[in-house]
Each structure stands twice: as structure tokens, then as C-alpha cells.
């Protein structure tokens, strides 16, 4: 099956792949690259081939989504279309003085044996 081809996916896998692709496209990654990224997640096989953060070279375990304006204020232009791990994104936000916690609306964790999706339903002040 060529990368990006979802014909063998179950309906649930297709919905998940579309959501992941949308998250990457929302961050400025073009459609072909977003499909390539999703193609690296071997859905249903129990294994995950992760991209690596362009700053620290860690495997990406957290897929998160922030609005484009927040991404643009945090990420340097040279890295705007790159994969960044949540740890590096957080460090850049701190350096640039950008508060993004209220803008984080979804977070996915891809472990070695399970994938978990988190959605913000209520924000609690600390």
C-alpha cells in the first residue's frame, strides 16, 4: 500500500488518520507531507514509527495542536514547517514569552503499546 493510501484502514483508523493529517496541515505542513507523516504511524500493527524533533532529535511521542497564530509566535520561521516535540515547543514558548496553555485544544500521546487522545473540556487555573 503506497504512503497516504488509506483503502485498507478501518473506518476508525481513517478518522484518526484524517484528524492527525488535519493537525499537521493546520500547522502549515502541506497535504502530501501530512499524509507521509500519517503513513509513518503503522496503524493497527502495534508499532509506531515516529518522526524526530528538528531541534532535539527526540522521537515525537506527543502530537499536539495549537492555533496557527500561536505556532507562528512561538516557532522561528526557519522551523515553521518542521516537527517539534512538545518539550521544545514549550521551551521556545517560554523564551519568547508566549502563553499557549489556553490555546492547547488537543493532545495525543503515542506510546509503544497504546495511543491516547486528550481533549480540553475545562480549564482550571493553577
C-alpha positions, 0 to 999 in steps of 0.5 A: 500500500503506497504512503497516504493510501488509506483503502485498507484502514478501518473506518476508525483508523481513517478518522484518526488518520484524517484528524492527525493529517488535519493537525499537521496541515493546520500547522502549515505542513502541506497535504502530501507531507501530512499524509507521509507523516500519517503513513509513518504511524503503522496503524493497527500493527502495534508499532509506531514509527515516529518522526524526530524533533528538528531541534532535539532529535527526540522521537515525537511521542506527543502530537499536539495542536495549537492555533496557527497564530500561536505556532507562528509566535512561538516557532522561528520561521526557519522551523515553521514547517518542521516537527517539534516535540512538545518539550521544545515547543514549550521551551521556545514558548517560554523564551519568547514569552508566549502563553499557549496553555489556553490555546492547547485544544488537543493532545495525543500521546503515542506510546509503544503499546497504546495511543491516547487522545486528550481533549480540553473540556475545562480549564482550571487555573493553577 
